[in-house]
Amino acid sequence: MIGRDPKLPPSIINLTVPLVLHVKPLLQLTRLQRLNLDNPNILEAGDLAEIAHCLTQLTHMDVGDLHVEDEAAPQVISALAALPLKKLGVLSYGPQQPGAAAGAPSPAAVGALLGQLTGLTSLTLWAGAYAWRDVAASLARLTDLQDLMLFVHDDGDDDEDGDRPRSGVIGDAADAESFVDTLAGLEKLSHLIAYDSWFGSGDAAVDLPHPIMRLQAATQLDFLEITFIGPKPGITKADFVALKNSLPGVNMGPGFAALDEGAAAKE
């Protein structure tokens, strides 16, 4: 932990910190090259900007789960873009849309800004309200991305104070399809873990292949894990068999097996 007066040698070049309470002592480590922040949530947007400005020899910064509110997203992402950031996990929440039903998600600005972090090789979106179109545009710019994890909060995981919208993905069926096509087009992406809701419900086109089936084009993957939340229209056991057969070299995670079993139970 870094407090007000930590005993840190100024010549240190590698540092892993579980908790930063005061950023000023960190800024004095001007020779620092690698910084791992296990829990950066205490940092404000301005703190990240100062880190980027002062630690000019920083070549690697591993930020853990960074909680970004919509209004701070431009400053936070801009600060991170000044660093050779390789790995990032984000919890992001946007403001409630005027007239939206209680608990309805609204797109978070961070989804449209992630494309600035072009050096990322690993990205995790833990929760938040995102627009497929925004995230797809950002991911298309992250051409070095190797690991991608896409999660959402279940209904029982909402903020206790009720002041944050539920996490989710927003758009129509065409947006979902375009998003999956973007994933398949990431040539270096080898490891994909996602909740099934990231691929859409399939409600708008139950007579057409579900957007998740477009993963058949993601032949560059080494590992695919899908966490099944609930039944999705337009998906059958035959669909999952076809998807698995189209990716013979991909290691399918246990969640994908659960999807297969759920589809089989419906038939």
C-alpha positions as CSV (number, residue, x, y, z in Angstrom):
1,M,0.0,0.0,0.0
2,I,1.2,3.5,-0.8
3,G,0.3,6.0,1.9
4,R,1.3,9.5,2.6
5,D,5.0,8.7,3.3
6,P,6.0,5.3,1.9
7,K,9.6,4.1,2.1
8,L,10.3,3.6,-1.6
9,P,13.7,3.9,-3.1
10,P,13.7,6.5,-5.9
11,S,15.7,4.2,-8.1
12,I,13.0,1.5,-8.2
13,I,12.1,0.4,-11.7
14,N,9.4,-2.3,-11.0
15,L,6.5,-1.8,-8.6
16,T,3.4,-3.8,-7.8
17,V,0.9,-2.0,-5.5
18,P,-2.3,-3.5,-4.1
19,L,-3.7,-0.1,-3.0
20,V,-2.7,3.5,-3.7
21,L,-4.1,6.0,-1.1
22,H,-1.9,8.9,-2.1
23,V,-0.6,9.3,-5.6
24,K,2.1,12.0,-4.9
25,P,4.8,9.6,-3.6
26,L,4.2,7.5,-6.7
27,L,5.0,10.4,-8.9
28,Q,8.5,10.7,-7.4
29,L,9.6,7.4,-8.9
30,T,10.7,8.9,-12.1
31,R,12.8,5.8,-13.1
32,L,9.8,3.5,-12.9
33,Q,9.4,1.4,-15.9
34,R,6.7,-1.2,-14.9
35,L,3.8,-0.4,-12.6
36,N,1.1,-2.9,-11.6
37,L,-1.9,-1.4,-9.8
38,D,-4.0,-4.3,-8.4
39,N,-6.7,-2.0,-7.2
40,P,-6.6,1.5,-8.9
41,N,-10.2,2.5,-8.0
42,I,-9.0,5.0,-5.4
43,L,-7.3,7.0,-8.2
44,E,-9.1,9.9,-9.7
45,A,-9.0,10.9,-13.4
46,G,-6.5,13.6,-12.5
47,D,-4.3,11.2,-10.7
48,L,-4.0,9.0,-13.8
49,A,-3.1,12.1,-15.9
50,E,-0.3,13.0,-13.4
51,I,1.1,9.5,-13.6
52,A,1.2,9.7,-17.4
53,H,2.9,13.1,-17.2
54,C,5.5,12.4,-14.5
55,L,6.5,8.8,-15.1
56,T,8.1,9.3,-18.5
57,Q,10.1,6.1,-18.4
58,L,7.0,3.9,-17.8
59,T,6.9,1.2,-20.4
60,H,4.3,-1.1,-18.9
61,M,1.3,-0.3,-16.8
62,D,-1.0,-3.1,-15.7
63,V,-4.2,-1.5,-14.4
64,G,-6.6,-3.8,-12.7
65,D,-10.4,-3.2,-12.4
66,L,-10.8,0.5,-13.0
67,H,-14.2,2.0,-12.1
68,V,-15.0,4.7,-14.7
69,E,-18.0,7.0,-14.5
70,D,-19.3,8.4,-17.8
71,E,-18.4,12.0,-17.0
72,A,-14.8,11.1,-16.2
73,A,-14.3,8.7,-19.2
74,P,-12.7,11.2,-21.6
75,Q,-10.0,12.3,-19.1
76,V,-9.3,8.8,-17.8
77,I,-9.0,7.2,-21.3
78,S,-6.9,10.1,-22.6
79,A,-4.5,9.7,-19.6
80,L,-4.3,5.9,-20.2
81,A,-3.7,6.5,-23.9
82,A,-0.5,8.3,-23.1
83,L,0.9,5.2,-21.6
84,P,2.0,1.9,-23.3
85,L,-0.9,0.2,-21.6
86,K,-1.1,-3.6,-22.3
87,K,-3.8,-4.8,-19.9
88,L,-7.0,-3.1,-18.6
89,G,-10.1,-4.1,-16.7
90,V,-13.0,-1.6,-16.6
91,L,-16.2,-1.3,-14.6
92,S,-18.2,1.5,-16.3
93,Y,-21.5,3.1,-15.6
94,G,-23.3,5.8,-17.5
95,P,-26.1,8.1,-16.4
96,Q,-29.7,7.2,-16.7
97,Q,-31.3,8.2,-20.0
98,P,-34.1,10.7,-19.7
99,G,-37.5,8.9,-19.8
100,A,-35.9,5.4,-19.6
101,A,-37.6,2.8,-17.5
102,A,-36.2,2.2,-14.0
103,G,-33.0,0.1,-14.2
104,A,-32.7,0.4,-17.9
105,P,-29.1,0.7,-19.0
106,S,-27.7,3.6,-21.0
107,P,-24.6,3.5,-23.2
108,A,-21.4,4.4,-21.2
109,A,-19.0,6.8,-22.9
110,V,-16.0,4.6,-22.2
111,G,-17.2,2.0,-24.8
112,A,-16.6,4.5,-27.6
113,L,-13.3,5.7,-26.2
114,L,-11.5,2.4,-25.7
115,G,-10.2,2.5,-29.2
116,Q,-7.7,5.1,-28.1
117,L,-5.8,2.4,-26.2
118,T,-4.3,0.9,-29.3
119,G,-1.5,-0.9,-27.4
120,L,-3.9,-3.2,-25.4
121,T,-3.3,-6.9,-25.6
122,S,-5.8,-7.8,-22.9
123,L,-9.2,-6.1,-22.1
124,T,-11.9,-7.0,-19.7
125,L,-15.3,-5.2,-19.5
126,W,-16.6,-6.4,-16.1
127,A,-19.9,-4.5,-16.2
128,G,-21.5,-1.4,-17.4
129,A,-24.0,-0.3,-20.1
130,Y,-22.5,-0.4,-23.5
131,A,-23.6,0.1,-27.1
132,W,-22.6,-2.7,-29.5
133,R,-21.8,-0.1,-32.2
134,D,-19.5,1.9,-29.9
135,V,-17.6,-1.2,-28.6
136,A,-17.3,-2.7,-32.0
137,A,-15.7,0.5,-33.4
138,S,-13.3,0.6,-30.5
139,L,-12.3,-3.1,-30.8
140,A,-11.7,-2.7,-34.5
141,R,-8.8,-0.3,-33.6
142,L,-7.3,-2.7,-31.0
143,T,-5.5,-4.8,-33.5
144,D,-3.0,-6.2,-31.0
145,L,-5.7,-7.6,-28.7
146,Q,-5.1,-11.2,-27.7
147,D,-7.4,-11.7,-24.7
148,L,-10.9,-10.3,-24.4
149,M,-13.4,-10.9,-21.5
150,L,-16.9,-9.5,-21.7
151,F,-19.1,-9.8,-18.6
152,V,-22.3,-8.2,-17.3
153,H,-23.8,-8.2,-13.8
154,D,-26.7,-10.5,-13.1
155,D,-29.9,-8.9,-11.8
156,G,-28.9,-9.8,-8.3
157,D,-25.6,-8.0,-8.6
158,D,-26.9,-4.4,-9.0
159,D,-25.6,-1.6,-6.9
160,E,-27.0,-1.7,-3.4
161,D,-27.9,1.9,-3.4
162,G,-29.8,1.6,-6.7
163,D,-28.0,4.7,-8.1
164,R,-26.3,2.8,-11.0
165,P,-28.1,1.4,-14.0
166,R,-28.0,-2.3,-14.7
167,S,-25.3,-3.5,-17.0
168,G,-26.2,-4.5,-20.5
169,V,-25.6,-4.1,-24.2
170,I,-27.7,-1.8,-26.4
171,G,-28.5,-1.9,-30.1
172,D,-30.5,-3.9,-32.6
173,A,-29.9,-7.3,-34.3
174,A,-27.7,-5.7,-37.0
175,D,-25.6,-4.0,-34.3
176,A,-25.1,-7.4,-32.6
177,E,-24.1,-9.0,-35.8
178,S,-21.6,-6.3,-36.7
179,F,-20.1,-6.6,-33.2
180,V,-19.6,-10.3,-33.6
181,D,-18.1,-9.8,-37.0
182,T,-15.6,-7.3,-35.4
183,L,-14.6,-10.0,-32.9
184,A,-14.0,-12.5,-35.7
185,G,-11.9,-9.9,-37.5
186,L,-9.4,-9.4,-34.7
187,E,-6.6,-11.5,-36.2
188,K,-4.5,-11.7,-32.9
189,L,-7.5,-12.5,-30.7
190,S,-6.9,-16.0,-29.3
191,H,-8.8,-16.1,-26.0
192,L,-12.4,-15.0,-25.7
193,I,-14.7,-15.3,-22.7
194,A,-18.1,-13.7,-22.8
195,Y,-21.6,-13.8,-21.3
196,D,-24.1,-14.8,-23.9
197,S,-26.0,-11.5,-23.6
198,W,-23.1,-9.8,-25.5
199,F,-24.3,-11.6,-28.6
200,G,-27.9,-10.4,-28.4
201,S,-31.2,-12.1,-27.6
202,G,-32.2,-13.1,-31.1
203,D,-35.7,-11.8,-30.5
204,A,-35.7,-9.5,-33.6
205,A,-34.9,-12.3,-36.0
206,V,-35.9,-15.7,-34.6
207,D,-36.1,-17.1,-38.2
208,L,-32.5,-16.1,-38.9
209,P,-29.2,-17.4,-37.5
210,H,-28.6,-16.0,-34.0
211,P,-25.7,-13.4,-34.0
212,I,-23.6,-15.8,-31.9
213,M,-23.4,-18.1,-34.9
214,R,-21.2,-15.5,-36.7
215,L,-18.4,-16.7,-34.3
216,Q,-17.9,-19.5,-36.9
217,A,-15.6,-17.0,-38.6
218,A,-13.4,-16.6,-35.5
219,T,-11.0,-19.4,-36.6
220,Q,-8.1,-17.6,-35.0
221,L,-9.3,-18.4,-31.5
222,D,-7.5,-20.9,-29.3
223,F,-10.1,-20.7,-26.4
224,L,-13.8,-19.8,-26.3
225,E,-15.9,-19.7,-23.2
226,I,-19.5,-18.6,-23.1
227,T,-21.4,-18.2,-19.9
228,F,-25.1,-19.0,-20.3
229,I,-27.5,-16.7,-18.5
230,G,-30.9,-17.8,-20.0
231,P,-32.7,-19.2,-23.0
232,K,-32.1,-17.3,-26.3
233,P,-34.6,-17.5,-29.2
234,G,-33.3,-18.9,-32.4
235,I,-30.6,-21.2,-30.9
236,T,-30.9,-24.9,-31.1
237,K,-28.6,-27.9,-30.3
238,A,-27.9,-28.2,-34.0
239,D,-26.6,-24.6,-34.0
240,F,-24.1,-25.3,-31.3
241,V,-23.0,-28.4,-33.0
242,A,-22.4,-26.4,-36.1
243,L,-20.5,-23.7,-34.2
244,K,-18.3,-26.3,-32.5
245,N,-17.6,-28.1,-35.8
246,S,-16.7,-24.9,-37.5
247,L,-14.0,-24.3,-34.9
248,P,-12.3,-27.7,-34.6
249,G,-9.0,-26.2,-33.2
250,V,-10.7,-24.2,-30.5
251,N,-10.8,-25.3,-26.9
252,M,-14.4,-24.8,-25.7
253,G,-14.9,-23.8,-22.1
254,P,-17.3,-25.5,-19.7
255,G,-19.8,-22.7,-20.1
256,F,-20.2,-23.5,-23.7
257,A,-21.0,-27.1,-22.8
258,A,-23.8,-25.7,-20.5
259,L,-25.2,-23.8,-23.5
260,D,-25.2,-27.0,-25.5
261,E,-27.1,-28.8,-22.8
262,G,-29.6,-26.0,-22.4
263,A,-30.4,-26.0,-26.1
264,A,-30.7,-29.8,-26.1
265,A,-33.2,-29.6,-23.2
266,K,-35.5,-27.3,-25.2
267,E,-35.7,-29.7,-28.2
